């Protein structure tokens, strides 16, 4: 599936969990900041994605990916993400504007920086992985 195909299928799911009008949902729309999603909405969204796309997204997926790239590094101190963690997250989440992943970001605030494009590209990767497994 292309970005646009995934995006078109994701929009109704985003509308369902956030109540946002279709015209407000763009690739760069922040799920929390622009669409008003709350933590439970993000959980609901992951269930809907699994239902509609057949792929599983775990709540701490991005965090685990960043931690895996820094086996000996410190991910957080006093609830704030370290510079090393932020660097790994910038790599893992290229869709998030770098200014949102800056020093002082609390670990618990990470979901607040996620945008629609993050989920579109994650779904694409998960679908490609599933297709690859099926062809082996």
C-alpha positions as a printed NumPy array, in Angstrom:
array([[  0.   ,   0.   ,   0.   ],
       [  1.16 ,   3.539,  -0.687],
       [  1.245,   6.405,   1.839],
       [ -1.946,   7.799,   0.381],
       [ -3.781,   4.458,   0.449],
       [ -2.877,   3.894,   4.089],
       [ -3.729,   7.525,   4.912],
       [ -7.178,   7.247,   3.265],
       [ -7.943,   4.109,   5.277],
       [ -6.586,   5.631,   8.49 ],
       [ -8.623,   8.869,   8.325],
       [-11.977,   7.265,   9.296],
       [-10.278,   5.508,  12.225],
       [ -8.814,   8.821,  13.402],
       [-12.229,  10.441,  13.058],
       [-13.775,   7.675,  15.129],
       [-11.336,   7.99 ,  18.029],
       [-10.845,  11.764,  18.054],
       [-14.072,  13.119,  16.592],
       [-11.982,  15.372,  14.299],
       [-13.468,  16.448,  10.991],
       [-11.863,  14.893,   7.918],
       [-10.512,  18.208,   6.626],
       [ -8.512,  18.681,   9.87 ],
       [ -6.668,  15.384,   9.404],
       [ -3.433,  15.751,   7.459],
       [ -0.199,  13.783,   7.488],
       [  1.472,  16.417,   9.687],
       [ -1.466,  16.684,  12.12 ],
       [ -0.404,  15.998,  15.688],
       [ -2.662,  13.364,  17.223],
       [ -2.811,  15.154,  20.58 ],
       [ -2.058,  18.755,  19.67 ],
       [ -4.15 ,  19.085,  16.486],
       [ -6.727,  16.303,  16.712],
       [ -7.291,  16.333,  20.467],
       [ -6.483,  12.657,  21.09 ],
       [ -6.008,  11.506,  24.673],
       [ -4.026,   8.497,  25.858],
       [ -7.087,   6.224,  25.76 ],
       [ -7.811,   7.415,  22.213],
       [ -4.322,   6.318,  21.166],
       [ -4.968,   2.895,  22.665],
       [ -8.311,   2.692,  20.831],
       [ -6.551,   3.716,  17.631],
       [ -4.049,   0.861,  17.933],
       [ -6.934,  -1.614,  18.313],
       [ -8.72 ,  -0.18 ,  15.273],
       [ -5.505,  -0.333,  13.233],
       [ -5.11 ,  -3.989,  14.158],
       [ -8.717,  -4.657,  13.176],
       [ -8.645,  -2.792,   9.852],
       [ -5.077,  -3.362,   8.694],
       [ -4.296,  -6.687,  10.375],
       [ -1.086,  -5.381,  11.975],
       [ -0.251,  -5.013,  15.643],
       [  1.153,  -1.795,  17.064],
       [  2.35 ,  -1.982,  20.637],
       [  1.97 ,   1.028,  22.902],
       [  5.697,   1.346,  23.584],
       [  6.821,   0.422,  20.066],
       [  8.787,   3.62 ,  19.388],
       [ 10.388,   3.595,  22.796],
       [ 11.508,  -0.031,  22.49 ],
       [ 12.948,   0.668,  19.039],
       [ 14.973,   3.605,  20.368],
       [ 16.15 ,   1.656,  23.436],
       [ 17.269,  -1.268,  21.243],
       [ 19.64 ,   1.074,  19.402],
       [ 21.298,   2.17 ,  22.647],
       [ 21.994,  -1.034,  24.601],
       [ 24.419,   0.579,  27.05 ],
       [ 22.953,   4.065,  27.005],
       [ 20.695,   5.738,  29.516],
       [ 17.231,   6.354,  28.116],
       [ 15.894,   8.69 ,  30.789],
       [ 16.973,  10.58 ,  33.891],
       [ 14.461,  11.9  ,  36.4  ],
       [ 11.643,  11.271,  33.919],
       [ 13.301,  13.272,  31.11 ],
       [ 14.637,  11.684,  27.948],
       [ 18.414,  11.867,  27.612],
       [ 20.098,  13.464,  24.605],
       [ 21.096,   9.98 ,  23.416],
       [ 17.475,   8.801,  23.665],
       [ 16.271,  11.886,  21.791],
       [ 18.841,  11.249,  19.034],
       [ 17.596,   7.667,  18.663],
       [ 13.979,   8.814,  18.656],
       [ 14.751,  11.36 ,  15.926],
       [ 16.07 ,   8.439,  13.843],
       [ 13.138,   6.161,  14.708],
       [ 10.547,   8.912,  14.147],
       [ 11.712,  10.944,  11.134],
       [  8.118,  12.114,  10.629],
       [  8.199,  14.093,  13.872],
       [  9.645,  17.594,  13.473],
       [ 13.058,  17.614,  15.245],
       [ 12.083,  20.642,  17.353],
       [  9.499,  18.451,  19.125],
       [ 12.228,  16.017,  20.239],
       [ 14.395,  18.407,  22.226],
       [ 16.054,  18.269,  25.661],
       [ 13.554,  18.604,  28.466],
       [ 11.023,  16.258,  26.858],
       [  9.463,  14.069,  29.523],
       [  9.174,  10.367,  28.797],
       [  5.438,  10.498,  29.533],
       [  5.032,  13.306,  26.961],
       [  6.339,  11.214,  24.059],
       [  2.839,  10.321,  22.748],
       [  2.105,  14.035,  22.476],
       [  4.664,  14.493,  19.682],
       [  3.258,  11.742,  17.437],
       [  1.573,  12.775,  14.218],
       [ -0.529,  11.015,  11.587],
       [  2.498,  10.372,   9.345],
       [  4.15 ,   8.321,  12.117],
       [  1.219,   5.917,  12.077],
       [  0.924,   5.857,   8.276],
       [  4.568,   4.879,   7.887],
       [  4.457,   2.413,  10.774],
       [  1.44 ,   0.68 ,   9.218],
       [  3.242,   0.561,   5.863],
       [  6.312,  -1.047,   7.472],
       [  4.189,  -3.571,   9.368],
       [  2.275,  -4.499,   6.199],
       [  5.534,  -4.927,   4.259],
       [  6.972,  -7.12 ,   7.045],
       [  3.831,  -9.273,   7.047],
       [  3.947,  -9.609,   3.276],
       [  7.61 , -10.552,   3.411],
       [  6.942, -13.232,   6.046],
       [  4.077, -14.607,   3.983],
       [  6.255, -14.948,   0.88 ],
       [  9.01 , -16.877,   2.667]])
